[in-house]
Amino acid sequence: MTATRIERYKAARLTAGRASATVNREFAAPRRAFTIALDQERLSTAPRIRLLAEQNAREGFTTPEQFEKIVAELKPYLQDLTRFAYLGGWRRGEVPTLEWPEVDYQRRLRLRGAESKNGEPRYLPYGDSPTLVEIIERRWQARTLIGDGARFVFHRNGKRIRDFRTAWEGATERAGCPDLLFHDLRRSAVNNLNAVNVPPKVAMQITGHKTMTTYQRYHIVRDEDTRAALSKVDAAVKASTSTTPAAPAPAA
């Protein structure tokens, strides 16, 4: 493998229609292998693999009004799961793993480290959120209909919910936002937390973001946010100038 062959391969993959992110992932193993070989002195030199620039940052999110339209189009077993994700900002793969032993009587639930993307457990005290309390209570009532066999808080006929992409795509299509991903609910949750001025450290504890950089990337600044900010600045400036005493007139 040489630098020339690497560049030739990248060009061929891009020509074949592969995304830059896909090509970069294909080079993950060779890059790591070269690093280890150099560290262990099995190689004295290695070709440098330069990654392609990735332009894959999404800016999708949904407003509360649009969100309610989507929920109305979902099947009942997905509605509470979706509401939980919208409020808590949990990832699509995290919400369905929540089991009843992780919900305690203090109205505090835990995402197990094995199910968390970063491998660390996450805790969510939900008792002061009426909506989350209602969701958990509805899920408990749904559990009693099935019995102790319903291990998962969010389930379908007692079984864990797994792939629901088709159901989600159908609901968003009917709600008029066909390009919205379920993961965009996580971005929406960050927007909602920022809108009510939740401190970033607290918000990151809720959503599970590890770094401020990643968290801020999920915060989409809308035109409404900019207009509101400029309105506040304008009002503050006017209030300041209106209370400033007029300069004395020059002596004759």
C-alpha positions in Angstrom: 0.0 0.0 0.0 1.5 3.3 -1.1 0.3 6.9 -0.9 -0.4 6.9 -4.6 -2.5 3.8 -4.5 -4.4 5.1 -1.5 -5.4 8.3 -3.4 -6.3 6.3 -6.5 -8.6 4.1 -4.4 -10.3 7.1 -2.8 -10.9 8.6 -6.2 -12.3 5.4 -7.5 -14.7 5.0 -4.6 -15.9 8.6 -4.9 -16.5 8.1 -8.6 -18.5 5.0 -7.8 -20.8 7.2 -5.7 -19.6 6.4 -2.2 -19.8 9.1 0.4 -16.7 10.6 1.9 -17.7 9.3 5.3 -18.0 5.8 3.8 -14.5 6.0 2.3 -13.1 7.2 5.6 -14.6 4.3 7.5 -13.0 1.9 5.0 -9.6 3.3 5.9 -10.1 3.1 9.7 -8.6 -0.4 10.0 -5.5 0.2 7.8 -4.8 3.5 9.6 -5.0 1.7 13.0 -2.9 -1.2 11.7 -0.1 1.2 10.5 -0.2 3.0 13.9 0.3 -0.2 15.8 3.0 -1.4 13.5 5.0 1.8 13.9 4.5 1.8 17.7 5.8 -1.8 17.9 8.6 -1.0 15.5 7.5 -3.6 13.0 7.6 -0.8 10.4 10.0 2.1 10.1 7.7 4.2 7.9 4.1 4.0 6.7 2.1 5.8 4.1 0.0 8.6 5.5 -3.7 8.2 5.0 -5.4 11.5 4.7 -9.1 11.4 5.4 -11.6 13.1 3.2 -13.6 16.1 4.4 -17.1 15.0 5.6 -20.1 17.2 4.9 -22.6 15.1 6.7 -23.8 17.2 9.6 -27.6 17.2 9.8 -29.7 20.1 10.9 -33.0 18.3 11.1 -35.3 19.0 14.0 -39.0 19.3 14.6 -41.2 21.8 16.4 -43.7 20.8 19.1 -46.6 21.3 16.7 -45.0 19.2 14.0 -44.0 16.6 16.5 -47.6 16.1 17.6 -48.7 15.5 14.0 -46.0 12.7 13.8 -47.1 11.1 17.0 -50.7 11.1 15.8 -49.6 9.0 12.8 -47.7 6.4 14.8 -49.0 3.1 16.0 -49.9 3.2 19.8 -47.0 1.0 20.8 -44.6 3.6 19.4 -46.2 6.8 20.7 -44.9 6.8 24.2 -41.4 5.7 23.1 -41.3 8.6 20.7 -42.5 11.1 23.3 -39.8 9.9 25.7 -37.1 10.3 23.0 -38.4 13.8 22.2 -38.2 15.0 25.8 -35.1 13.1 27.0 -33.0 13.2 23.9 -32.0 9.6 24.2 -30.7 7.8 21.1 -32.9 5.6 19.0 -31.0 2.5 20.2 -31.2 3.4 23.9 -34.9 4.0 24.5 -36.1 0.5 23.6 -33.6 -1.1 26.0 -35.0 0.4 29.2 -36.2 -2.3 31.5 -38.5 -2.1 34.6 -35.7 -3.0 37.1 -34.0 0.3 36.0 -37.1 2.4 37.1 -37.2 2.9 40.9 -39.8 4.2 43.3 -38.1 7.6 43.6 -39.1 8.2 39.9 -35.5 7.8 38.7 -34.6 5.6 35.9 -31.2 4.3 34.6 -29.8 3.6 31.2 -27.4 0.7 31.7 -23.8 1.2 30.6 -24.0 -1.8 28.3 -26.8 0.0 26.4 -25.2 3.5 26.4 -23.2 4.5 23.4 -20.3 5.7 25.5 -20.5 2.6 27.8 -21.4 4.6 30.9 -24.7 4.4 32.8 -27.0 7.4 32.7 -29.5 8.4 35.3 -32.7 10.4 34.7 -34.8 11.7 37.6 -38.1 12.3 36.0 -40.4 13.0 38.9 -40.8 16.7 38.2 -41.8 16.2 34.5 -45.6 15.5 34.4 -45.3 14.3 30.9 -42.6 11.7 31.7 -44.5 10.6 34.8 -47.6 10.1 32.6 -45.6 8.1 30.1 -44.1 5.8 32.7 -47.5 5.3 34.4 -49.1 4.4 31.0 -46.3 1.9 30.3 -46.8 0.3 33.8 -50.5 -0.1 33.0 -49.6 -1.6 29.6 -47.3 -4.0 31.5 -50.0 -5.2 33.9 -52.1 -6.3 30.9 -49.3 -8.6 29.8 -47.9 -9.7 33.1 -44.4 -10.0 34.4 -43.2 -11.2 31.1 -43.0 -7.6 29.9 -39.4 -6.8 30.9 -39.2 -3.7 28.7 -40.8 -0.4 29.5 -41.5 0.3 25.8 -42.6 -3.0 24.2 -44.8 -4.4 21.5 -47.0 -7.2 22.9 -44.5 -7.8 25.7 -41.5 -8.1 23.3 -38.7 -5.6 22.8 -39.2 -3.1 20.1 -36.4 -3.3 17.6 -36.5 -2.1 14.0 -39.3 0.4 13.5 -37.9 2.4 10.6 -40.7 1.6 8.2 -43.3 2.7 10.8 -41.4 5.9 11.4 -41.0 6.7 7.7 -44.7 6.2 7.1 -45.7 8.5 10.0 -43.3 11.3 9.0 -44.5 11.0 5.4 -48.2 11.3 6.4 -47.3 14.2 8.8 -45.7 16.1 6.0 -42.0 15.8 7.0 -40.7 12.8 5.1 -37.0 13.6 5.5 -37.1 13.7 9.3 -35.1 11.0 11.0 -35.9 9.5 14.4 -32.4 10.7 15.5 -33.5 14.3 14.7 -35.7 14.0 17.9 -32.4 14.1 19.8 -31.5 17.3 18.1 -35.0 18.7 18.8 -34.5 17.8 22.5 -31.3 19.8 22.6 -33.1 22.8 21.0 -35.9 22.5 23.6 -33.4 22.4 26.5 -31.6 25.4 25.2 -34.8 27.3 24.6 -35.6 27.2 28.3 -32.0 28.0 29.3 -31.2 24.7 30.9 -27.4 24.8 31.9 -25.4 22.9 29.3 -23.9 20.5 31.9 -27.4 19.6 33.1 -28.7 19.2 29.6 -25.7 16.9 28.7 -26.5 14.7 31.6 -30.0 14.3 30.3 -29.0 13.6 26.7 -25.8 11.7 27.3 -23.5 14.0 25.3 -19.9 13.7 26.5 -18.4 16.9 25.1 -19.6 20.5 24.8 -18.5 20.5 21.1 -20.8 17.6 20.3 -23.6 19.0 22.3 -23.4 22.4 20.6 -23.4 20.7 17.2 -26.9 19.4 18.0 -28.2 22.9 18.9 -29.7 24.3 15.7 -30.0 28.1 15.7 -33.3 29.0 14.0 -34.3 32.3 12.5 -36.8 32.7 15.3 -33.9 32.4 17.8 -31.9 35.1 16.0 -34.9 37.4 15.8 -35.7 37.0 19.5 -32.1 37.7 20.4 -31.9 40.9 18.3 -35.2 42.0 19.7 -33.9 41.6 23.3 -30.7 43.5 22.4 -32.7 46.3 20.7 -34.9 46.7 23.8 -31.9 46.7 26.2 -30.2 49.3 24.1 -33.3 51.5 24.0 -33.8 51.1 27.8 -30.2 52.1 28.5 -30.3 55.2 26.3 -33.7 56.3 27.6 -32.4 56.4 31.2 -29.1 58.1 30.4 -29.2 61.7 31.6 -29.0 64.3 28.9 -25.7 66.2 28.7 -25.8 69.7 30.1 -26.1 72.5 27.6 -22.8 74.5 27.0 -22.5 77.8 28.9 -23.3 80.9 26.9 
